[in-house]
Amino acid sequence: MMTGHGPVDTPQFMPVGTQATVKALSPGDLHAAGAQMLLGNTYHLSLRPTAERIARLGGLHRFMGWEGPILTDSGGFQVFSLADLRQVDEDGVTFTSHLDGSTHRLTPERAMEIQALLGADVAMVLDQLVDPGLPGVEVEAAMERTHRWAERCLAARGRPDQAVFGIVQGGVDPELRKRSVAAVGALPFDGIAIGGLSVGESKAQMAATLAVVVEALGADPRPRYLMGVGAPPDFFTAVERGIDLFDCVLPTRVARTGQVWTDAGRLNLRNAAFLDDPGPIDPACACEACRLHSRAYIAHLFRARELLAYRLATLHNVTWTLELMRRLRASLADGTFASLRDTVAAAFARGR
Ligand SMILES: [Zn+2]
């Protein structure tokens, strides 16, 4: 996939840089980890430091010191997560800032304006996300509004150098998903995202919904982005169905709690057993944490609440996840996809 800041190998995982930083990592760390493309959060950045300030300072790439590709979300996911703090109408959504209680308005046009100010390589449309467990008429109404907002986002696109991805919604109802693919797929987007999954539905529902969407997309050649999915076994379920892009806070969030991902599955470095373990987190990993440090040392850092613990564990999880994507790409080429899938699934079914 080509972007305004260079090519991206697919399938690819985007580490999440919510507040113009992937928590605990510098851009140098991200390069060392093999990151190609990052995700930035419109909601957080538009409230603080504001999109206008980032634009005055040269755009998001310069602001955060990352010259690789960046995708920004539209802010919809965070705004809809605010539950009691927002009100939706046909024109957009009014919400209360989690920072200072101030009132803000997000419309499809404003979501595109913010992402143009940030200078993202890929902008996402504003969609209306709903709990897939709501009554069908509510899921359908949100989906249809998402389609109307998709057209408004395209009409408001402000930068020729910025790709815009549409978002398919429709909960876990196959008929709604097919209608959403037909509506979003008919518009001249540069890529198609699948939203509204990994929000509490079962793994079986996620796989079934993905299968419906992918079948409905058929031979559509545009990149396909599965939003918010990042558990290692899920990558395989999705890549088998032709997904190209992923993002998720999981590898970075769990790292800060002491959970590291390895070829042997999840390890919790807070467990006392690791205090005497002289080996690296993962002997096969080439990250700084695994090259220079023992499990015992990093387990000690977590117990002492030393800041380096968060950086080393995050660096490892991001490196391991991106290396898994590289192995996954290689496995597609050399026919070992199924064995890699089964190995990862078995490793992540256990853990300690
Ligand atoms: Zn490592």
Residues whose N, C-alpha, C, O or C-beta is under 5 A from the ligand:
A	BS01	ZN	C285 A286 C287 A289 C290 H316
